[in-house]
């Protein structure tokens, strides 16, 4: 009996020690520094960054941010708030931090029993394509094949731009296959609340990856003869197989970020109106693109230059809309803007509330123009003019212009009025057929002219959306003609690229220098011509 008592004492003592040990371990765990995070929380952070509101904004791609200054849609006229210089030195490699989070998200999903094909890794593939496409488009060669290995390889080599584009196209194909598998299984694991774009709708994610791939194939138009990429065949494969490669079918499919009234407000909102409402004005590149074709969208996005209107009771006339050259010195621009010689952005539309309009990163309107361009280039069969007209109609619809009607209403803030509530309505008469049958608008039967028309319409449709795409298209085609001058910096020249991060010169010196040499860059400056543009 004494033996059993001794055994019991030992067992109880052991249990007490184990219990104490667990309590001590639990006290040692810092709840503010978790070692594991649910993948849906990581996803929300990643997608916020993709929208341009996180740690990797690519220099500012959200609404009314830097990219749209450089797209020459609007200008700052007062240096305290900003300027129009293409300050493209010292690019930030912060996108790699997002890509590291993407890797961790996949690990967390796998550790919780997710199958090898799951929504997190499928969306992760799009995120990889999104950032690598933009980084290589802005820089040239970038670390890719050897990147994201952490301490195992802190000095990755640079991957050629050709191979980066090949990787991006392949990873989008893989994402399309993964989404098809998940949709067939009716996978419901994605938390809608952590997906600010599609609320967990995998069908829309699948349409996105294929629509995005068409964007990238169009971006490769100068490389359409490259046997490695085989751009025309990849384009035709998507167009000819809609069941396998579904794309956007309406603006309801747009990959758009919607602002909210509390936590992430529209950048131009009533709280900021008093301080910078007159510190920004329209850019000549965009305004001229509209007024030369009597495009009614200018009445929605801008206001007249009131000094030109004078006493005319009808300010809604194209000759009264004037933008400032992006290359103009700020001192001149500020004086002219203060004298009402330039059009301000439409203050009723863009300053009325905290929600504003959605920021469309990839949209149906763009898809229509991309299809029209690819068909015009002979990459696929189809009716290019039909897609072109649909793109124009969809863009006008975005601005509330019903092309089946004979008029629409816009609002201007008259001189002397300081409250947005004082904006005055004006009725605009408009006939779409009259607009479209202008020789400068109706799609030409000459391919080169038609492509320029398509790119111009895409430029107008991308006002304050789609990140750098308007700039990428200008760099690829020269459409529209961008304004230059001292106001853009870089010796009065629009840059062709960003320079690499300064940290690469000291922390990854050998690979940095090898990348410059491989691309035949004479220097790491803003005017070197990358492979994509040759």
ZALOKE-706970 format. One record per residue (C-alpha): residue in one letter; x, y, z. Coordinates in steps of 0.25 Angstrom, whole numbers, plus 5000, padded with zeros to 4 digits. Layout:
# ZALOKE-706970
AXYZ/...
//
This chain:
# ZALOKE-706970
X500050005000/X501250095003/X501750064989/X500450114983/X500450244991/X501850274986/X501550254972/X500250344974/X501150454980/X502150444968/X501050444957/X500350564964/X501650634966/X501950614951/X500550664947/X500750784956/X502050814949/X501550794935/X500350894939/X501350994944/X502250984932/X501051004923/X500551124931/X502051184930/X502051164915/X500751224913/X501251344921/X502451354912/X501651364899/X501551514895/X500151534889/X500551664882/X501651584874/X500951464869/X501751354862/X500551304854/X499451394846/X498251344839/X498451344824/X497151434822/X497751544831/X499051544823/X498251544810/X497451674814/X498751744817/X499351694803/X498151744795/X498151874802/X499551894797/X499151854783/X498151964784/X499252064786/X498852084801/X499951994808/X501451984809/X501651964794/X500952074786/X501952074774/X502152224776/X500652254777/X499652184768/X498352214775/X497352324771/X497952464770/X499252404774/X500652424767/X500452334756/X499352414751/X500152544751/X501152464743/X500052414734/X499752564731/X498352564736/X498452674746/X499552774752/X499952834765/X500052984764/X500653014778/X501952954783/X501552934797/X500552824793/X501352764782/X501952784768/X501952714755/X503352664754/X503652524750/X504552504762/X504852354758/X506152334765/X506352234776/X505152134774/X504652064786/X504751914786/X503551914797/X502751824787/X503751704791/X503151724806/X501751694800/X502251574793/X502951524805/X501551534812/X500951464801/X501951344803/X501551344818/X500151344814/X500251224806/X501051154818/X499951194828/X498851134819/X499651004817/X499950994832/X498450994834/X498150884825/X497850954812/X498050874799/X499150904790/X498150984781/X497451084790/X496951224788/X498151284796/X499151234786/X498351254774/X498151404778/X499551404782/X499951374768/X499251494763/X499951584773/X501251524768/X500851564754/X500351694758/X501651744765/X502651674756/X501951734743/X501951874749/X503351864755/X504051814742/X503151924734/X503752034743/X505151984744/X505551884734/X506251754739/X505951724754/X506251614764/X505251504762/X505751364760/X506651374772/X505851474780/X505051454793/X506051354799/X506351434811/X507651414818/X507851294809/X508151394798/X508251534802/X508851584789/X507951524778/X508351534763/X507551614754/X506651534744/X506551594730/X505251664726/X504951564716/X504951454726/X504151534736/X503051554726/X503051404723/X502951374737/X501751474739/X501051414727/X501251274732/X500851304746/X499551364741/X499251234733/X499451154746/X498551244754/X497451234743/X497551074745/X497551084760/X496351174760/X495651074750/X495950964759/X495351034772/X494151084765/X493850944760/X493950894774/X493051014779/X494151054789/X493651144800/X494851164809/X495151304805/X494651404815/X493851514808/X494251614818/X495751604815/X495551624800/X495251774798/X495151754783/X494251634780/X493751594794/X494251454792/X493651434778/X494651334771/X493951344758/X494251494757/X495651464761/X495851374750/X495251474740/X496251574746/X497551484743/X497151464728/X496751614726/X498051654733/X498851554724/X498251624712/X498751764717/X500151704718/X500151644704/X499751784699/X500851844707/X501751744699/X501351794685/X502751834682/X503151694684/X502051624677/X503151554668/X503851494680/X503851334678/X503951314693/X502751394697/X501851374685/X501051484688/X499951474677/X499751334680/X499551354694/X498551464691/X497751384682/X497751264692/X496951354702/X496051414691/X495651284685/X495451204697/X494551284706/X494051164714/X495451124718/X495951274719/X494751354724/X494951504724/X494151624728/X492851644722/X492351774729/X492751874739/X492251794750/X493451704748/X494451824750/X495651804759/X495351934767/X495551984781/X494352054787/X494652164797/X493852174810/X493352294818/X494152264831/X495452184830/X495952204816/X495352324810/X495452384796/X496752464795/X495952584790/X494752604800/X494052724807/X495052724819/X496252754809/X495452844800/X495752974807/X497252954807/X497552904793/X496252914785/X496953024776/X498352964777/X498152864767/X497652884753/X497452804740/X498652764731/X498652804717/X498952664711/X497652614716/X496852734714/X497352754700/X497052604697/X495552634700/X495352764694/X495952734681/X494952624679/X493852704686/X493752594696/X492652614707/X493452544718/X494152674720/X492952744725/X492852634736/X494352634740/X494652784739/X494152924740/X494253034730/X495453134731/X494553244736/X495353364731/X495053314717/X493553294720/X493353444724/X491953474723/X491553364714/X490253294721/X490653164715/X492053124721/X491952974716/X492653004703/X493952934699/X494753054696/X494553094711/X495352974716/X496852984717/X497852914724/X499252954729/X500452884722/X501152784732/X502452844728/X502052994732/X502853054743/X502053054756/X502153204758/X501453224744/X500453114746/X500053174760/X499853314755/X498953264743/X498153174752/X497953284762/X497453364750/X496453254746/X497153234733/X497153084735/X496152984737/X496052924751/X495652784754/X494052774755/X493852814769/X492452754770/X492852614765/X494152604773/X494052684786/X492552654790/X492752534799/X493752444806/X493452324796/X493652394783/X493752294771/X494452154771/X495852144767/X495852034756/X497151964755/X496751874744/X495451904737/X494451854726/X494651984718/X496151954717/X495851814713/X495051864701/X496151954696/X497151844698/X496351744690/X496151854679/X497651874678/X497951724678/X496951704667/X497451824659/X498851764660/X498351634654/X498651554667/X497251494667/X495951504659/X494751594663/X494151724661/X495151834666/X494151944664/X493051884672/X494051864684/X494552004682/X493152064682/X492751984694/X493952034701/X493552174698/X492152154702/X492552084715/X493452194719/X492352304717/X491452214725/X492452214736/X492252364737/X490752364736/X490652394721/X489552314715/X489952304700/X488452264696/X487952404702/X488052544696/X488552614708/X489152594722/X489452684734/X490752734740/X491052834751/X492052954752/X492453034763/X492353184758/X493353284762/X493053344775/X492453224781/X493253154791/X492353034796/X492152914787/X490652924791/X490653044782/X490952964770/X490053004758/X489452904749/X489652914734/X488952824723/X489852774712/X489252734699/X490052614693/X489852524681/X490752404681/X490652374666/X491052514663/X492252504673/X492652364667/X492552394653/X493652504654/X494852454646/X495752474658/X494852374666/X494252274657/X495152154656/X496052164643/X496252054633/X497752084634/X498352004645/X499352094650/X498352214651/X497352114657/X498352074668/X498652224671/X497152244672/X496952124682/X498052174691/X497552314691/X496152264695/X496852174706/X497552294711/X496252374713/X495552254719/X496752234729/X496552374736/X496952354750/X496952204750/X497852084745/X499152124751/X500352154742/X499552094730/X499352224723/X500852254724/X501252114719/X500352134707/X500952274704/X502352214705/X501952094696/X501252174685/X501452324687/X499952344689/X499552444694/X500752544692/X501252574706/X501652714710/X503052744714/X503752864720/X504552904733/X503352864741/X503552714738/X505052714743/X505952624737/X506552734727/X505152754722/X504952614717/X503952504721/X504752394727/X504652254721/X504952184734/X505152194749/X506652174754/X506852054764/X506852074779/X508152144784/X508252034794/X508551934783/X509852004780/X510451974793/X509651844798/X509651774785/X510751844777/X511251724768/X509851684763/X509451834762/X510551864753/X510351734745/X508951774742/X509351904737/X510351844728/X509351734723/X508351834719/X509451924712/X509052044721/X510152144721/X509652194735/X508552164745/X507852284740/X506352314736/X506652324721/X507152184718/X506352094708/X505951964714/X505751834706/X504251854706/X504351984697/X505451934687/
//
